[in-house]
Amino acid sequence: MSELIKIETIHAGQPRPYADSIYEAVITITNDELPDYDIPQKIVENIVKAAFHNFKKQDEERGWWEPYLKSIEKLDKGKWRFIIIEEYAD
């Protein structure tokens, strides 16, 4: 079984000085042997955690400085868009 994970970065970093860092990307996961397999959101979250930041979900208890997953949305079968926020720390 061969899976291909492709991450396309849309934005990474601060949009202006003293602002929170925003990491926005689209992740596409394909599988040659199971083309109709739909990837569950939990698996996508784990891949994103490993690839970007060890974030927590926005509603989980966390320190103000810890990055958090602002949103994750399914765009298509095997294709997800996500945004991670890392608050500005001086």
N, C-alpha and C positions, 0 to 999 in steps of 0.2 A: 504494500500500500504506500503510495507516495502522495504526501500532502505538500502543498505549497502555501506558504504564508507570506503575503506581501503587505507591507505597511507604507502607505503614502502620507508623508507629513504635509499638512496644510499650513500649520503655523507652529512655531516653537520659540518661546522666549517672551520677553516683555514687549508689549505694544508701545510703551513710552517709558521714560525714566520714572522710577519709584512705583511702578505698577506691578501687580501680580503677574507671574509668568503663566502663560497659557500654552498648553500642548494639545493641539488638535490634529487628528489624523484619521485616515480611513484604513481599516484592516480588511483584507480579502483573503479568505481561506478556501482553497480548492482541493479536491481529492479525485484523482484519476479513476479509482475503482468504484467510488460511490458518488457520482456526479450530482445525484439528487439529495444527498445527505445535508440536512440543515444543522448548522453549528449552534449549540445552545449558548445563551448569553453568558453563563457561568464560565464556560471554557474560554470564550473571548476575553472576559475580564481577567482570567488567569494569564493568558498570553500577553495582554497589555501590561499587567503588573510586572511580569518578568522582563518585558522589553523596555519599558519606560521608567516607571517609578514604583516603589512599594507603597502605593497609595491606599487610602481607605475610602469607603463610600461616604458621600456627603453627610448622610444621617448617622454614621457611626461615631462613637466617641473618639475624639482625637485631639491632639494639641493643635493650637492655631497655626503652627508653622508646618504641620504635616500636609503633604499634597493630598488632594482628594479628587475623586471621580465626579465631575460636575454632571456629565450626561453621557449616555451611551444609547445609540439608536440603531435599529436594524434598517439598512437601506435596501437590501436585496438578499437573496439566498446566499449565505456565506460572506456577506459584505456588511460591515458595521462602521459607524462613525462614532468617535468618542472625543471627549474634552477632559483634560486633567488640569486642575488649577493648583499652582504652588504660590502661596501668599508671599508677598514681598517682605523680606526681613533685612533690616538695615544692619 
